[in-house]
């Protein structure tokens, strides 16, 4: 008497494989979500009288005339000064991260 299994059968090992594969993708989704929240530009406010809060960008103001509302540690943009001429570094790091994810998946 031989035991034959159908090809399309969904059993314990298929479920285990599905769960382990999904966990890897869930971790990548979590890292992507973290990058979205840490790389946002926080709001700012004027700290001196020579500053106008009607300005669209802090690039038009002097460095000492404004401050981040949540403080310098509110996001990576605020902490490392990734504004104005340094803004390209945000996209560069995100591209390298996703490039590493794609390399790791291969």
C-alpha positions as CSV (number, residue, x, y, z in Angstrom):
1,X,0.0,0.0,0.0
2,X,1.6,3.3,-1.1
3,X,0.6,6.7,0.1
4,X,0.2,9.2,-2.7
5,X,-0.2,12.9,-2.2
6,X,-1.8,15.3,-4.6
7,X,0.4,18.0,-6.0
8,X,-1.8,20.9,-5.0
9,X,-2.2,19.8,-1.4
10,X,-1.8,22.6,1.3
11,X,-0.4,21.1,4.4
12,X,1.8,22.0,7.4
13,X,5.0,22.5,5.4
14,X,3.3,24.7,2.9
15,X,1.8,26.8,5.7
16,X,5.2,27.0,7.4
17,X,6.9,28.1,4.2
18,X,4.2,30.8,3.6
19,X,4.5,32.2,7.1
20,X,8.3,32.4,7.0
21,X,8.3,34.0,3.6
22,X,5.7,36.5,4.8
23,X,7.7,37.4,7.9
24,X,10.7,38.5,5.7
25,X,8.5,40.8,3.7
26,X,6.8,42.2,6.8
27,X,10.2,43.2,8.2
28,X,11.0,45.0,5.0
29,X,7.6,46.8,5.2
30,X,8.4,47.9,8.7
31,X,11.8,49.3,7.7
32,X,10.1,51.2,4.9
33,X,7.5,52.7,7.2
34,X,10.2,53.7,9.7
35,X,12.1,55.6,6.9
36,X,8.9,57.5,6.0
37,X,8.4,58.9,9.5
38,X,12.1,59.6,10.4
39,X,12.9,61.4,7.1
40,X,10.0,63.9,7.1
41,X,10.8,67.6,7.5
42,X,9.4,68.8,10.8
43,X,7.7,72.2,11.1
44,X,9.7,75.2,12.0
45,X,9.1,78.5,13.7
46,X,10.9,81.9,13.9
47,X,13.2,82.4,16.9
48,X,14.2,86.0,16.3
49,X,12.5,89.2,15.3
50,X,14.3,89.4,11.9
51,X,12.5,86.2,10.7
52,X,9.2,86.1,8.8
53,X,7.1,82.9,9.2
54,X,5.5,83.7,5.9
55,X,8.6,82.4,4.1
56,X,7.9,79.2,2.2
57,X,11.3,77.7,3.0
58,X,14.0,78.0,5.7
59,X,16.5,78.2,2.9
60,X,15.6,81.9,2.4
61,X,16.3,82.7,6.1
62,X,19.4,83.0,8.2
63,X,20.4,79.9,10.1
64,X,20.1,81.5,13.5
65,X,16.7,83.1,12.9
66,X,14.6,79.9,13.0
67,X,14.3,76.6,14.9
68,X,12.6,73.3,14.6
69,X,9.4,73.1,16.6
70,X,10.1,69.6,17.9
71,X,13.7,70.2,18.6
72,X,16.8,69.0,16.7
73,X,16.1,65.4,17.5
74,X,12.6,65.3,16.1
75,X,13.7,63.6,12.8
76,X,16.9,62.7,11.0
77,X,16.4,65.7,8.7
78,X,16.4,68.1,11.6
79,X,19.3,66.3,13.4
80,X,21.7,66.2,10.5
81,X,20.6,69.4,8.8
82,X,19.4,67.7,5.6
83,X,17.7,70.8,4.2
84,X,18.3,73.1,1.2
85,X,21.6,72.0,-0.4
86,X,21.8,68.8,1.6
87,X,18.3,67.5,0.7
88,X,19.6,65.1,-2.0
89,X,21.2,62.9,0.8
90,X,17.7,61.8,1.9
91,X,16.9,60.3,-1.5
92,X,20.4,58.9,-1.9
93,X,20.2,57.0,1.4
94,X,16.7,55.7,0.6
95,X,17.8,54.5,-2.8
96,X,20.8,52.7,-1.3
97,X,18.5,51.0,1.3
98,X,16.1,49.7,-1.4
99,X,19.0,48.7,-3.6
100,X,20.3,46.6,-0.6
101,X,16.8,45.1,-0.1
102,X,16.7,44.1,-3.8
103,X,20.2,42.6,-3.6
104,X,19.3,40.7,-0.5
105,X,16.2,39.2,-2.1
106,X,18.3,37.8,-5.0
